[in-house]
Amino acid sequence: MGEFKVHRVRFFNYVPVGIRCVAYNHQSNRLAVSRVDGTVEIYNLAANSFQEKFFPGHEGRATEALCWAKGQRLFSAGLNGDIIEYDLEKMSVKYSVDGFGGPIWSMAADPSGSYLAIGCEDGSVKLFQVSPDKIQLERTLERQKGRILSLSWHPSGTHIAVGSIDYIAVLDAKSGSTTQKMLMDKRHPGSQRRRCVVWGVAFLSDGTVVSTDSAGMVQFWDSETGTLVQTHPLTSSDVLSIAVAEKEDSLVVGTAEGTIFHFQLIPSRSDGKQSQWVRTKPFQHHTHDVRSVAHSPTALISGGVDAHLVIRPLMEKVEVKNYDAALRKITFPHRRLISCAKKMQLLLFQFPQRLELWRLGATDAAGTSEAISLLAVSPDGNWLAAAGMSSGVSIYNLKHLKPHCMVPAYNFPVTALAIAPNTNNLVIAHSDQQVFEFSIPQKQYTDWSRKVQKHGLHYLWLERDTPITHITFHPKRPTHILLHDTYMFCIIDKSMPLPDDKTPLFNQLSLREASENVRRRHAHAFKISKKFQPLLFMDLLDEGTLVAVERPLEDIIAQLPPPIKRKKFGT
């Protein structure tokens, strides 16, 4: 692997922004995530949960609700009182519409995706029709007392359940009248009588309304009679969020203690004619409030104040126990936030609302709010490679200012790309962990790239759960490709044999102490180091010096508000 002088950088004070909403799209298998600063991200769960698109946030955009509607259309709403639609092709805000009810606390699309219902500060629920070009206010349902903090459509699209302070109401979507009202129990375990906030509701097809509240309860109500059917006390803190599986046989809730609870509908009789909801599994993957949850066919998804996006597979739903069955915790963006000017030894840090330019021993800062595209320029300045939000890569001739060629299309998005000096070979990394090398002058894949695809990459390489975010090259060793993800740094030596699945992939430490004959027999092309974690950036300053930018998770957690303290046995 060679010896390098390493600059270990830990002054990149990047703190991921907390997650406010998540919304899963069953048709496209994509997940929309909104953060506290108004940033919206799109994750392709079929492409190793890669963050394929993002919309920069805005200080005046406090998102409280996020949902998908007919035609793969994405909407958000928030405390500024506006409903926003996003243009997923142009990667911009398409338009915003006033909700006419003050701050918006909740929003949901009907089962057909043709209507949006919003819950407002003034106690009203308003229906907007989703037309091809825009949304239009159609009617306002009967106004309730207090802000509408949560709402859910019945799967038939005829009724809407809404949650407020101290009550749940069921509204007729056509007439707008209130058909039922359920009052909450205000008694909190171990505390005095206080108001009960209904943070989440879910309306099931059998007429059951499931609620989560500030009393730490998950409750099941009969919407026809208005009676309480079942109660599950979970915690002494708030239960903040709820999501139900499409088949309505499973649901997940998130709490202010950072725990998510899984419920399943279990037959209570041997003939299967009666069933009841049973709490099956608690999971503790967060340190702070779980503000939003989602339920895909095979996984429970959660996000909250600690900024972690957690995708927890349901083992009974995963057919093959492989990489798809692994827990994924996404903390950092799937794009490069740091650039390096090697000769000047400068680092450029990208924050949400500013850029910082650092030299060792000095600093200068400048502000910008523009997003950065995935581009690569050849060292000789003759070629430009551009990767869009799809899987394609276009190459341009900068001397003649015209398109040169397209890299053959691939099914998974590009996560990093770079052009090698001297050869002008373009190295591309995709979200499924495949690595390609494309000759720009010859307009075709190189022999080494074809060899890799024929041989196949090591299974442990393909099972990594964070994408490659940066690629660079050694100035004196043209066969070396240097790349990294969040948890490893790797040098690929193209002159060495590729490892097969029986060969240890991470064998650098063991080979260092072995004899020359053993090293020669077991050495392969992939030299991997896991010493630097989490690794946001690594690059060569010169042929013998590396710069590594790390962001320890404990430093991030230290800047978050303190979590709710939970008593432990014996304390």
URVEN-V950732 format. One record per backbone hydrogen bond with DSSP energy under -1.0 kcal/mol. NH is the residue of the N-H (numbers start at 0). CO is the residue of the C=O. E is the energy in kcal/mol with one decimal. If there is no record, write none. Layout:
BEGIN
NH_CO_E ; NH_CO_E
END
This chain:
BEGIN
4_543_-3.5 ; 6_545_-3.4 ; 8_547_-4.3 ; 12_10_-1.3 ; 13_11_-2.3 ; 18_303_-2.9 ; 19_33_-2.8 ; 20_33_-1.7 ; 22_31_-2.5 ; 24_29_-2.9 ; 28_24_-1.5 ; 30_42_-2.6 ; 31_22_-3.0 ; 32_40_-2.7 ; 33_20_-2.5 ; 34_38_-2.6 ; 35_17_-2.5 ; 37_34_-2.2 ; 39_54_-2.0 ; 40_32_-3.1 ; 41_52_-2.8 ; 42_30_-3.0 ; 43_49_-2.8 ; 44_28_-1.5 ; 46_43_-1.4 ; 49_43_-1.3 ; 51_41_-1.2 ; 51_49_-1.3 ; 52_41_-1.5 ; 54_39_-3.4 ; 57_36_-1.1 ; 60_57_-2.2 ; 63_76_-2.8 ; 64_76_-2.1 ; 66_74_-2.3 ; 68_72_-2.9 ; 69_112_-1.9 ; 72_68_-1.3 ; 74_66_-2.7 ; 75_83_-2.3 ; 76_64_-2.0 ; 77_81_-1.0 ; 78_61_-1.7 ; 80_77_-1.8 ; 82_96_-3.2 ; 83_75_-3.1 ; 84_94_-2.1 ; 85_73_-2.0 ; 86_91_-3.2 ; 90_86_-1.2 ; 91_86_-1.3 ; 93_84_-2.5 ; 94_84_-1.2 ; 96_82_-2.6 ; 98_80_-3.0 ; 103_77_-2.3 ; 104_118_-2.6 ; 105_118_-1.2 ; 107_116_-2.0 ; 109_114_-2.2 ; 112_109_-1.8 ; 115_127_-2.7 ; 116_107_-2.9 ; 117_125_-2.1 ; 118_105_-2.6 ; 119_123_-2.3 ; 120_102_-1.9 ; 121_100_-1.4 ; 122_119_-1.3 ; 125_117_-1.8 ; 126_138_-2.9 ; 127_115_-2.9 ; 128_135_-3.1 ; 129_113_-3.2 ; 130_133_-2.2 ; 135_128_-2.1 ; 137_126_-3.0 ; 138_126_-1.3 ; 140_124_-3.2 ; 141_175_-3.4 ; 143_122_-3.2 ; 147_119_-2.0 ; 148_162_-1.7 ; 149_162_-1.5 ; 151_160_-2.2 ; 153_158_-2.6 ; 156_153_-2.7 ; 159_170_-2.4 ; 160_151_-2.9 ; 161_168_-3.0 ; 162_149_-3.0 ; 163_166_-2.2 ; 165_195_-3.3 ; 167_181_-2.6 ; 168_161_-2.2 ; 169_179_-2.7 ; 170_159_-3.0 ; 171_176_-2.8 ; 172_157_-2.5 ; 175_171_-2.4 ; 178_169_-2.8 ; 179_169_-1.3 ; 181_167_-3.4 ; 183_165_-2.4 ; 190_187_-1.9 ; 193_185_-1.3 ; 197_163_-2.4 ; 198_196_-1.1 ; 198_211_-1.1 ; 199_211_-1.7 ; 201_209_-2.1 ; 203_207_-3.1 ; 206_203_-1.8 ; 208_220_-2.3 ; 209_201_-2.9 ; 210_218_-2.6 ; 211_199_-2.4 ; 212_216_-1.3 ; 213_196_-1.7 ; 215_212_-1.4 ; 217_231_-1.9 ; 218_210_-2.1 ; 219_229_-2.9 ; 220_208_-2.6 ; 221_226_-2.8 ; 222_206_-1.8 ; 225_221_-2.4 ; 228_219_-3.1 ; 229_219_-1.6 ; 231_217_-2.5 ; 233_215_-3.0 ; 234_215_-1.3 ; 238_212_-2.4 ; 239_253_-1.7 ; 240_253_-1.4 ; 242_251_-2.0 ; 244_249_-3.0 ; 247_244_-1.6 ; 250_262_-2.3 ; 251_242_-2.6 ; 252_260_-2.1 ; 253_240_-1.5 ; 254_258_-2.1 ; 255_237_-2.5 ; 257_254_-1.2 ; 259_282_-2.8 ; 260_252_-2.2 ; 261_280_-3.0 ; 262_250_-3.0 ; 263_277_-2.5 ; 264_248_-2.0 ; 265_275_-2.8 ; 267_273_-2.7 ; 268_273_-1.1 ; 271_268_-1.7 ; 275_265_-2.6 ; 277_263_-2.7 ; 279_261_-2.7 ; 280_261_-1.2 ; 282_259_-3.0 ; 285_257_-1.2 ; 289_254_-2.2 ; 291_302_-2.0 ; 293_300_-2.5 ; 295_298_-2.1 ; 299_311_-3.0 ; 300_293_-2.7 ; 301_309_-2.2 ; 302_291_-2.0 ; 304_288_-1.9 ; 306_303_-1.8 ; 308_329_-2.7 ; 309_301_-2.7 ; 310_327_-3.0 ; 311_299_-3.3 ; 313_297_-3.2 ; 316_313_-2.2 ; 321_319_-2.2 ; 324_321_-2.0 ; 325_322_-1.8 ; 327_310_-2.2 ; 329_308_-3.2 ; 338_347_-1.9 ; 340_345_-2.3 ; 344_340_-1.1 ; 345_340_-1.9 ; 346_357_-2.7 ; 347_338_-2.8 ; 348_355_-3.3 ; 349_336_-2.4 ; 350_353_-2.8 ; 354_365_-2.8 ; 355_348_-2.4 ; 356_363_-2.4 ; 357_346_-3.2 ; 358_361_-1.9 ; 361_358_-3.1 ; 363_356_-2.2 ; 365_354_-2.4 ; 374_372_-1.1 ; 375_384_-2.1 ; 377_382_-2.4 ; 380_377_-2.1 ; 383_395_-2.0 ; 384_375_-3.2 ; 385_393_-2.9 ; 386_373_-2.2 ; 387_391_-1.2 ; 393_385_-2.7 ; 394_404_-2.6 ; 395_383_-3.0 ; 396_401_-3.1 ; 397_381_-2.5 ; 401_396_-1.6 ; 403_394_-3.1 ; 404_394_-1.5 ; 406_392_-2.5 ; 414_428_-2.8 ; 415_428_-1.3 ; 417_426_-1.8 ; 419_424_-2.9 ; 422_420_-2.9 ; 423_419_-1.5 ; 425_437_-3.7 ; 426_417_-3.0 ; 427_435_-2.6 ; 428_415_-2.7 ; 429_433_-2.2 ; 430_412_-2.2 ; 432_429_-1.9 ; 435_427_-2.7 ; 437_425_-3.3 ; 438_443_-3.1 ; 439_423_-1.6 ; 442_438_-1.2 ; 443_438_-1.3 ; 445_436_-2.2 ; 449_445_-2.2 ; 450_446_-2.1 ; 451_447_-2.2 ; 452_448_-2.2 ; 453_449_-2.0 ; 454_450_-2.7 ; 455_451_-3.3 ; 461_457_-1.9 ; 462_458_-1.3 ; 463_460_-1.1 ; 468_483_-2.0 ; 469_483_-1.1 ; 471_481_-3.1 ; 479_476_-2.1 ; 480_491_-2.4 ; 481_471_-2.7 ; 482_489_-2.6 ; 483_469_-1.5 ; 484_487_-1.9 ; 488_528_-2.8 ; 489_482_-3.0 ; 490_526_-2.5 ; 491_480_-3.3 ; 492_524_-2.6 ; 493_478_-2.9 ; 495_492_-1.7 ; 502_499_-1.6 ; 506_504_-1.2 ; 510_506_-2.0 ; 511_507_-1.4 ; 518_514_-2.6 ; 519_515_-2.3 ; 520_516_-1.7 ; 521_517_-2.1 ; 522_518_-1.7 ; 524_496_-2.1 ; 526_490_-2.5 ; 528_488_-3.1 ; 534_485_-3.3 ; 535_548_-2.5 ; 536_548_-1.3 ; 538_546_-1.8 ; 540_544_-2.6 ; 541_544_-1.2 ; 544_541_-1.1 ; 545_4_-3.3 ; 546_538_-2.7 ; 547_6_-3.4 ; 548_536_-3.1 ; 549_8_-2.9 ; 550_533_-1.9 ; 555_551_-1.1 ; 556_552_-2.6 ; 557_553_-1.6 ; 558_555_-1.4 ; 559_556_-1.3 ; 570_567_-2.0
END
